[in-house]
Amino acid sequence: MTAFAVESSGLTKRFGRQVAVDAVDLAVPRGTVYGFLGPNGSGKTTTIRMLLGLIRPTDGGHALLGERMPAGAARVLPKVGALVEGPGFHPYLSGIDNLRRLDAADRTADRKNADARIRSALDRVGLGAAARKRYRAYSLGMRQRLALAAAILAPRDLLILDEPTNGLDPQGTREVRALIAALAAEGSTVLLSTHLLSEVEQICGHVGVMHQGKLVAQSTLADLRAEATPRVRVTTDRPHDAARVLRELGLTDVVTGGVEAAGVLGPIAPEKVVAALVHDGVPVRGFGVVAPDLEELFVGLTGEGFDVSG
Amino acid sequence: MSAVDAPAFFVSELRLVSRRRRNQAGLAVLAAVPIIIAVAMKVAAPSSSSSSQGPEFFGSITSNGYFVALAALAVEIQLLLPIAVATIAGDSVAGEANQGTLRYLLTVPVDRTRLLAVKFAAIVVGAFVATMTVATAGLLAGWALFGAGPVTLLSGSQASVGGSLLRLLAMCAYLTVCLAALGAIGLFVSTLTEQPMGATIAITIIAVTSWVLGAVPQLDWLHPYLLTNSWTAFGELMRSPIAWEPLRDGLLSAAAYMLIFLSAAWARFTTADVSS
């Protein structure tokens, strides 16, 4: 048994001249919740489609749960639950009939307890009451829940979830996060593709960041935070003087705004900054050292916010 | 992986096709045609002699209700039965792609070859049900309005009611094989697109074009290769002895079409990127 639930080397997908995924080396350790981050269009979904064998890589390869793909698909995919690019179901079938169809298609599924498994999956995602409604009458949130139910129809060792909280209201989002945490606690590895950083901060232990088809960072969330340098923030009625002092001390990326001056601390001790400010007669009303939040880290890595990559 | 599990997906596929309202409405239309034929012939019967000119089998309807089924098959094989097959075949893969269900089936996982096999089997069952619906509705309407009895064959001899029903069943089976060839083309077309309606229209156009080319005498060199060339040969089963040669040609032609287009569908679908 390998240590990684998902492992890829040089995974590449080109569409004509465009490189959608560029030599991605994923390493998702077993038992973790791995946040797969990136702006829209950065290649996350294309990577996930390759991982599941829906599209063929132009180059490179990967393994799921230690099985080479796509050769081992028939053996490994029954142990993988997936939600890819939103829900997809037959509109004129009820929620429960849609799940029955997927279960019937699974040759490894145990027919004897099918009804019990389908019921329990529906209950876990909170769709028990709406199970017999036609799918076309479902709201976006209910559709998303049904897709999650499909992903947990059988016990899974690996869950690959692409934007699972899309279209859910705040209450639904909390419920789905709790569900993912519970599934992880039961021993499933979760690869969670998302652009919601709050989601990552709350449930992920590892992160991988995609940008323009490349995996630009991959580590534990703690390591990613440790690498990030903290900033100081000075509150004063003379922000320009404060900024001058910060620059003289060697702080970088110094900015002013309103009654504040801020800069990246680097190797300088914060107490020295306070002493220098006071020594120069800058009235300090407030002083703080702030670790960058995930969004700032993310912007630093991808050079952008949530704009669509070209 | 046991043999007992294997049909579960096929049963689910049949349920999916048969429970769709559109397909149920389509079957109702197929069944309505023989009823209309029977009623029209009944209303017109007093003023027209049984020797009147008309399409195949029509002239015999007033003497035996059995011929309503044959007349209906002869009429519907021209367009309505091909449309029925085109509807199911066009939807087979393109419909799943269009709804996004294809990616979820493939990640279950359903092997792509198995998916095609199940889809094609469902098309063939659909073609058989459609043909049997036409025959049964025709038989019942015909018997109700013109009575049942021993059937006079095209060669002049008589066939018992039981024997004539066996012949009708054989005709439905023959037409099912013919329509399965169209279904194989349809399955291939359906792997090319994510638009099921577009696929259905394309398949219908293929069938209609084949009929049209078959009706142009200047193209007689082409006729033996046309998909629909031997479809009307089902009438040969009404001879005694049965003229097997045209039927054998029809079955061989259908088998060739199936071989070519099922291979094409397999080659296309097992290597295609599913990005729907």
Interface residues (C-beta under 8 A of the other chain):
Chain A: R49 L52 G53 L54 I55 R56 A73 A74 L77 P78 V80 A82 V84 E85 G86 P87 G88 F89 H90 P91 Y92 L93 R100 R101 L102 A104 A105 D106 R107 T108 A109 R111 A147 A150
Chain B: M1 V4 D5 A6 A8 F9 V11 S12 L16 R19 R20 R21 Q99 G100 T101 L102 R103 Y104 L105 L106 T107 V108 P109 V110 D111 T271 D273 V274 S275
